[in-house]
Amino acid sequence: MRRRDMLSGLGLSSLGACTSMPVPSLKTYQPGRTYPPVQSSMQRVTRTVVGLRPYRPQGYRLEAEALGGKTIIHNYGHGGCGVTMSWGTSPVAAELAAHAAEGGPIAVLGAGVMGLTTALILARRGHAVTVYAEHLPPHTTSNIAGVLWFPTGYFDRNVATPDFLRRNHLLIRAAHRGFLPYVNRPGYGVYWADHHALSRRTPVAYDSLPGGDDIYPELQRAHENTLFGYAFMERFRAMIIDPDFYLDEIMQDAQIAGAHFIGTRLSGLSDVEALPEPVIVNCTGLGARDLFGDESLVPIRGQLSHLLPQPEIDYSYVAPTAEGVLYMFPRKTGIVLGGTHEMGETAMEPDPAQIKRMVEGHAELANRLSASS
Ligand SMILES: Cc1cc2nc3c(=O)[nH]c(=O)nc-3n(C[C@H](O)[C@H](O)[C@H](O)COP(=O)(O)OP(=O)(O)OC[C@H]3O[C@@H](n4cnc5c(N)ncnc54)[C@H](O)[C@@H]3O)c2cc1C
């Protein structure tokens, strides 16, 4: 089994088009910086949130379908990387919709990151766009997300087709390009962090990162002096996206461009067919399971605990531990602790045992930093 395949189930790696390369003489990491420890304790937890990732083993659905007299463009099923892939798949969905609408009005179903991005693109192209959504930000799954820009955990390589993998490789690169203009733009909550993907084993060969190594600035692979003393580390600069800021801003951008928002729940295909627009983009995430009968959609439950802010933390990590994966993403408003992936689970109440595992696990990692400094 390839290393990246093994990691993918843990949400650590994409199964995108990767190239295996022999490991060159691996380097000793020379950070040239210090790592202030995360102060992880139960007293510093400000909130714990739960969300369901809309996962499809074959990958996201991005295609047109005829429904009665209407054209439906599907753009859903992005698993654990919908925010990451939003500027990859939404421009394609928007292009398909614009082509079908021939200048006419377009409906977008859903106001998570996919619906908002699609609506923004179409409104800027001059279409009359109406977004129909049961939940608007800040009440979408997209608001729950971490977010590290890294395409991972959204398909199973054993199920995805070669065509999907080829197209996905290109869309990853487009998605990366799409986010770059937002970095450090005031109000959008997008900024760079030093990211560290850690591994307990030194690989005999390594795969290129999803989309190609060249889109990961300052990429270094090292096996000595790694963060927390892991056997292997891939370190690069990655975008951190705070979805609470980002989604508010792009929703406002879509409204400024002319998109209208209507809060409503569509209970079945007859409701979809009754919409006045002849062209409809379906960005309902996990909702597509009931609305469009897609039984291949599986929820993957995730739980995040937020700690009080530590402005000095400008690095992130994903680390496998004996008790499961742990990840930490710094935001201006707090430190996000994560690391749960429960396939098929739908309970929306936070699990106290998982809060304890995360808080104690991250504290244990932070202790390793204190011990080595
Ligand atoms: C704990 C956790 C951590 C995550 N971390 C990351 C990360 O680090 N990076 C990353 O890229 N992604 C991450 N994700 C994944 C990301 O959140 C999802 O892939 C993304 O939110 C999917 O966006 P969406 O717009 O398709 O769906 P959603 O955000 O769920 O939006 C769906 C929209 O459709 C509407 N809708 C659904 N059904 C109906 C209906 N019947 N009628 C009307 N409206 C309907 C909803 O109300 C909502 O407005 C994480 C997810 C979780 C849960």
The ligand as a Tripos MOL2 file, in Angstrom:
@<TRIPOS>MOLECULE
LIG
   53    58     1     0     0
SMALL
NO_CHARGES

@<TRIPOS>ATOM
      1 C1        -14.9120   18.8890   11.5460 C.3       1 LIG1
      2 C2        -14.7240   19.2560   10.0970 C.ar      1 LIG1
      3 C3        -13.4940   19.7360    9.6760 C.ar      1 LIG1
      4 C4        -13.3020   20.0900    8.3340 C.ar      1 LIG1
      5 N1        -12.0980   20.5990    7.9630 N.ar      1 LIG1
      6 C5        -11.8990   20.9690    6.6700 C.ar      1 LIG1
      7 C6        -10.6570   21.5260    6.2650 C.ar      1 LIG1
      8 O1         -9.7170   21.6810    7.0530 O.2       1 LIG1
      9 N2        -10.5200   21.8920    4.9640 N.ar      1 LIG1
     10 C7        -11.5360   21.7870    4.0710 C.ar      1 LIG1
     11 O2        -11.3620   22.1560    2.9200 O.2       1 LIG1
     12 N3        -12.7360   21.2470    4.4360 N.ar      1 LIG1
     13 C8        -12.9260   20.8230    5.6970 C.ar      1 LIG1
     14 N4        -14.1250   20.2500    6.0670 N.ar      1 LIG1
     15 C9        -15.0990   19.8730    5.0160 C.3       1 LIG1
     16 C10       -16.0060   21.0160    4.6070 C.3       1 LIG1
     17 O3        -16.6360   21.5610    5.7250 O.3       1 LIG1
     18 C11       -17.0730   20.4970    3.6160 C.3       1 LIG1
     19 O4        -16.4700   19.7710    2.5680 O.3       1 LIG1
     20 C12       -17.8100   21.7000    3.0280 C.3       1 LIG1
     21 O5        -18.3820   22.4430    4.0670 O.3       1 LIG1
     22 C13       -18.8950   21.2920    2.0400 C.3       1 LIG1
     23 O6        -19.4590   22.4860    1.5730 O.3       1 LIG1
     24 P1        -20.8590   22.5180    0.8500 P.3       1 LIG1
     25 O7        -21.1060   23.9180    0.4430 O.co2     1 LIG1
     26 O8        -20.8830   21.4410   -0.1810 O.co2     1 LIG1
     27 O9        -21.9100   22.0330    1.9780 O.3       1 LIG1
     28 P2        -22.5210   22.7790    3.2460 P.3       1 LIG1
     29 O10       -21.5750   23.7270    3.8710 O.co2     1 LIG1
     30 O11       -23.0830   21.6810    4.0990 O.co2     1 LIG1
     31 O12       -23.7040   23.6150    2.6510 O.3       1 LIG1
     32 C14       -24.8690   22.9690    2.1600 C.3       1 LIG1
     33 C15       -25.9530   24.0050    1.9310 C.3       1 LIG1
     34 O13       -27.0730   23.3640    1.3360 O.3       1 LIG1
     35 C16       -28.2370   23.6440    2.0880 C.3       1 LIG1
     36 N5        -29.1770   22.5280    1.9400 N.ar      1 LIG1
     37 C17       -28.9430   21.2130    2.1010 C.ar      1 LIG1
     38 N6        -30.0890   20.5250    1.8870 N.ar      1 LIG1
     39 C18       -31.0340   21.4340    1.5670 C.ar      1 LIG1
     40 C19       -32.3960   21.3530    1.2410 C.ar      1 LIG1
     41 N7        -33.0520   20.1800    1.1950 N.pl3     1 LIG1
     42 N8        -33.0910   22.4920    0.9850 N.ar      1 LIG1
     43 C20       -32.4690   23.7050    1.0430 C.ar      1 LIG1
     44 N9        -31.1720   23.8440    1.3530 N.ar      1 LIG1
     45 C21       -30.4620   22.7140    1.6050 C.ar      1 LIG1
     46 C22       -27.7120   23.8200    3.4960 C.3       1 LIG1
     47 O14       -28.6750   24.4860    4.3180 O.3       1 LIG1
     48 C23       -26.4580   24.6450    3.2240 C.3       1 LIG1
     49 O15       -26.8030   25.9940    2.9980 O.3       1 LIG1
     50 C24       -14.3580   19.9230    7.4030 C.ar      1 LIG1
     51 C25       -15.5970   19.4570    7.8370 C.ar      1 LIG1
     52 C26       -15.7790   19.1240    9.1670 C.ar      1 LIG1
     53 C27       -17.1330   18.6520    9.6090 C.3       1 LIG1
@<TRIPOS>BOND
     1     1     2 1
     2     2     3 ar
     3     2    52 ar
     4     3     4 ar
     5     4     5 ar
     6     4    50 ar
     7     5     6 ar
     8     6     7 ar
     9     6    13 1
    10     7     8 2
    11     7     9 ar
    12     9    10 ar
    13    10    11 2
    14    10    12 ar
    15    12    13 ar
    16    13    14 ar
    17    14    15 1
    18    14    50 ar
    19    15    16 1
    20    16    17 1
    21    16    18 1
    22    18    19 1
    23    18    20 1
    24    20    21 1
    25    20    22 1
    26    22    23 1
    27    23    24 1
    28    24    25 2
    29    24    26 1
    30    24    27 1
    31    27    28 1
    32    28    29 2
    33    28    30 1
    34    28    31 1
    35    31    32 1
    36    32    33 1
    37    33    34 1
    38    33    48 1
    39    34    35 1
    40    35    36 1
    41    35    46 1
    42    36    37 ar
    43    36    45 ar
    44    37    38 ar
    45    38    39 ar
    46    39    40 ar
    47    39    45 ar
    48    40    41 1
    49    40    42 ar
    50    42    43 ar
    51    43    44 ar
    52    44    45 ar
    53    46    47 1
    54    46    48 1
    55    48    49 1
    56    50    51 ar
    57    51    52 ar
    58    52    53 1
@<TRIPOS>SUBSTRUCTURE
     1 LIG1         1 GROUP 0 **** ****
